[in-house]
Amino acid sequence: MKNTIREGADFPDYELPDHQGKMQKLSKLQGKDPMAIMLSRGGYCPKEDLQHQWLVKMEEEIKVGYCKLVTISTDSQLQSLEWRTRLGAHWPFLSDEERILQKDLEIKEYTDPKHDPMIPHTILLEPGLKIYKIYNGYWYWGRPTPEELRQDFRAISRKIRPDWDLSTPFIKEKWKQNEKQYFYPYGEKS
């Protein structure tokens, strides 16, 4: 992976078509929430399929934790739609069929010339597309486990949510003063 893609750096704000062909910017998909991006080989790979099966099982947990998931693969839009549907996933699957991200990040998986995929990674992002952690998933065991993903989302949420600990005098005072911007999602504009 390109050496500028590292913890603490900003992840590029790619705009790619989703499983329905609609162009989606990563920053818009993320909003102000923690997000995990799975840079994937595609739906044909059993390692990818297994990782995404347990992500589907965690999807409700991730949603109620105000976190987001996005999968990006070199699959076509139709292949992305079919894979997403087969899994029963409800998060965006973006298609990098033109290999823009694969080339830009220098993650071409040269060991598979038939599919020309990218080397799989799971990237955890703080709001603003700031890289919190990168997992290299070429080998299945390099990918985060469900528990590691929970711990990463917990650490990011604790860092970005001022109301993480409602017992602090500061946050109690902000509530009394009706300063809702310190409380998520009460301070968010619809």
N, C-alpha and C positions, 0 to 999 in steps of 0.2 A: 504494500500500500504506500502511496505517496507519503513522504515524510512530513508534510504539512498537516496530515490528518492524524492527530494525536490528542490525547486527553488535554482538555483546557482550550483547545482550538475551536474555531467555528467550523461546522460542517457546511458545505456548499448548499445553497438553497435551490436545489434542482426543481425543474418543472417537467413532469412526465405525465403521459396519459395513464388514467386508472383503468380498472377492469371494464369500465363502460365507455372508455374512449375520451373521457373528460380530462382536460389538462389540470393537473394539481400541483401547486407549489408546496414544498415541504413545510415552509413556515406557516402557511395557512392551515395545513392539516394539523400542525402541532399546537397552534394557538399559544396559550401560556402554561401548557402542561408538560410534564416529563413525557418522553417518547422513546420507544425502541424501534429502530429500523433494522429489518432483516434484509441484508443484501444477499440474495438467494441465487442458487444455481438454477432453480426452477422446479416445477411440479413433477418432473420426470425422476427426480433424485430421491431415493428412499430416505436419506438423511434429512433432507429438507422437509419431506412429508412428515416424518416423525416429529421433528421440532415443531412444525406447525400444528400437528394434532394436539400436542400438549398446550400450545398457545391458545387454541380454541377452547380447551378446558379451563384456561385461566382468564378468558376474555371478560367474563362478568366481573371477576375480581379486579382486573385491570381497569375496567370502566368505572366501578364504584370508587376506585382509588384516584380518579381523575387523572389517568394516564392514557397514553395513546400507543397504538401499534401501526406500523406501515411495513409492508413487504415490497421489495423492489427486486425484480428478476429480469433476465434477458428474454423471457417468454413473450410471445405476442400477446396482444390484448385479449384475444379469444382464449389462448391457453391460460392466461392469468384468471380470466373469468371462470373457466371450467375448473381450475384448481381450487379457487376460492369457494365456488359453489359445492364442489365435492367434499371439501373440508367442513363446510358450514360456518365459515369465518364471516365476520361482519366488519372487518377493518379494510382499509384500502390496499389493493394490490396494484402497484404501479409497474408499467412495462417499459423497460429500457432496451427495446428491440434494436435500436440503432447503436447500442453499446456506448452511449455518451458517457454515462457514469463509469462504466467499466474502463474506458480509455482514460478519462480524466483522473480517476483515482489510482490508475495503474494496477488494476486487480483482475486482469485477464487470467483465467485459469487455463494455462497453456497445455495442461495434461489432458484436456478433453476437446480436441479440435472438432469433433462431430457436432457438439452442442454450442461451442464457443461461449460458455458461461463466465460469470465472474467468480472470483474466489469468495466463498461465503463469509460474511461477517455479521455480527450483531452489534449494533452501535446504540448505546444509551445516551440520550440527549437531555440536557437541561433546557429550560425555555431559552429561546433565541438561537436554537440549534447549536448550543455549546456542548462539545463532546465531554461526557462524563466518563465513559468507559468503552473500550473496544474489545470484542471477543473475536478471535480468528477461528472460523468454523470449518476449515478445510477438513480436519479430522472432527468427527462428531463430538468427541469429548472436549474440543476447544470451544464449543458453544456454551452459553450460560444454562445452568439448570433452572428449573422453575424457582427453586429457593434462592439462587443467586439473583435472578431477575427480581424477585420480591425484595431482596435486600437492597439492590440498586435503586429500585423505585422508591423504597422507604427512605434511603439516604438522600436522594434528590428532593423528595417531597419535604423532608425535614429541613433541608437547606433553603427551599424557596417559599415555604408557607409560613408567614409570620405567626399564624394561629395554630401552629403545630402543638404547642403547649398552652392550653387555655388557662392554666393555673398561674401564669406569670402576672405580676402586678401591671406590667406594661400593657399586656393584651387585654386584661380585665378593664383597665382604664379606657382603652380605645373603644371597647364595647359600650361602656357607660356614656362616653362622649359621642356615641352613634357614628363613629368613624369606620364605616363598613368596609372601606378599601383594605383593611387589615384582615378581613375574614373571607375565606373562599368557600363557596362561590358568591356569597352575598354582595361583595363589592364589585362583582363583574357586571359589565353592561351587556344587555341582551342584544 
